[in-house]
């Protein structure tokens, strides 16, 4: 039975989420502040966190960064804000998904299921001896660690998943639609999300789109990862 932490200060919304998620078969705990959420994840294991942005003690965006400092539990942002640049920033800061209020409980349940599928797939695919090496890159899916020329890379969950997926197919051009399906577990979505994550991943690999080393974009076709010549 998946365990969910609901971080929501609106008591009405909070009660409704607890009721519906419990009815859907989830084990639910809830808090109304960011600091309470941090204490919960520090002491208990959750399968997913539903995080509101408008918290009374700390903005949810800052709470997300602090959560990412202590756990890699999947986080779904629940927000009334629909500014595209902020949504992109949240995804870039480690959010696994987001929902814009108001949303139906069915929609939320579907997003939770998708996030849990991704987490399970990542865990099941990892093997003790499955270190992937491409040029100076060494990626260990089991430990979720990646190194470049012997230096540890500080990657978000999604950056690591994206790098691992591309590195497992060195030299193969992967279409954006396939990246959405395999890395994001979505049948459709915004290409900008992929572009943002590729941009941050390039920065951490010490390259740019204009001067690629490992990540090569073929306009209108897709992306491939291959070692530098």
Secondary structure as the mmCIF struct_conf table of DSSP 4:
data_model
#
loop_
_struct_conf.conf_type_id
_struct_conf.id
_struct_conf.beg_label_comp_id
_struct_conf.beg_label_asym_id
_struct_conf.beg_label_seq_id
_struct_conf.end_label_comp_id
_struct_conf.end_label_asym_id
_struct_conf.end_label_seq_id
STRN STRN1 UNK A 3 UNK A 7
HELX_RH_AL_P HELX_RH_AL_P1 UNK A 11 UNK A 23
TURN_TY1_P TURN_TY1_P1 UNK A 24 UNK A 25
STRN STRN2 UNK A 27 UNK A 31
BEND BEND1 UNK A 32 UNK A 33
HELX_RH_AL_P HELX_RH_AL_P2 UNK A 34 UNK A 43
BEND BEND2 UNK A 44 UNK A 44
BEND BEND3 UNK A 47 UNK A 47
STRN STRN3 UNK A 48 UNK A 52
BEND BEND4 UNK A 53 UNK A 53
BEND BEND5 UNK A 56 UNK A 58
HELX_RH_AL_P HELX_RH_AL_P3 UNK A 60 UNK A 70
STRN STRN4 UNK A 74 UNK A 79
BEND BEND6 UNK A 80 UNK A 80
HELX_RH_AL_P HELX_RH_AL_P4 UNK A 84 UNK A 92
TURN_TY1_P TURN_TY1_P2 UNK A 93 UNK A 94
BEND BEND7 UNK A 96 UNK A 96
STRN STRN5 UNK A 97 UNK A 100
BEND BEND8 UNK A 101 UNK A 102
HELX_RH_AL_P HELX_RH_AL_P5 UNK A 105 UNK A 125
TURN_TY1_P TURN_TY1_P3 UNK A 128 UNK A 129
STRN STRN6 UNK A 132 UNK A 134
TURN_TY1_P TURN_TY1_P4 UNK A 135 UNK A 136
STRN STRN7 UNK A 137 UNK A 140
TURN_TY1_P TURN_TY1_P5 UNK A 141 UNK A 144
STRN STRN8 UNK A 145 UNK A 148
TURN_TY1_P TURN_TY1_P6 UNK A 149 UNK A 150
STRN STRN9 UNK A 151 UNK A 152
HELX_LH_PP_P HELX_LH_PP_P1 UNK A 153 UNK A 153
HELX_RH_AL_P HELX_RH_AL_P6 UNK A 157 UNK A 167
TURN_TY1_P TURN_TY1_P7 UNK A 168 UNK A 171
STRN STRN10 UNK A 174 UNK A 174
HELX_RH_AL_P HELX_RH_AL_P7 UNK A 176 UNK A 182
TURN_TY1_P TURN_TY1_P8 UNK A 183 UNK A 183
BEND BEND9 UNK A 184 UNK A 184
BEND BEND10 UNK A 187 UNK A 188
HELX_RH_AL_P HELX_RH_AL_P8 UNK A 191 UNK A 204
TURN_TY1_P TURN_TY1_P9 UNK A 205 UNK A 206
BEND BEND11 UNK A 209 UNK A 209
TURN_TY1_P TURN_TY1_P10 UNK A 210 UNK A 211
BEND BEND12 UNK A 213 UNK A 214
STRN STRN11 UNK A 215 UNK A 218
TURN_TY1_P TURN_TY1_P11 UNK A 219 UNK A 221
STRN STRN12 UNK A 222 UNK A 225
#
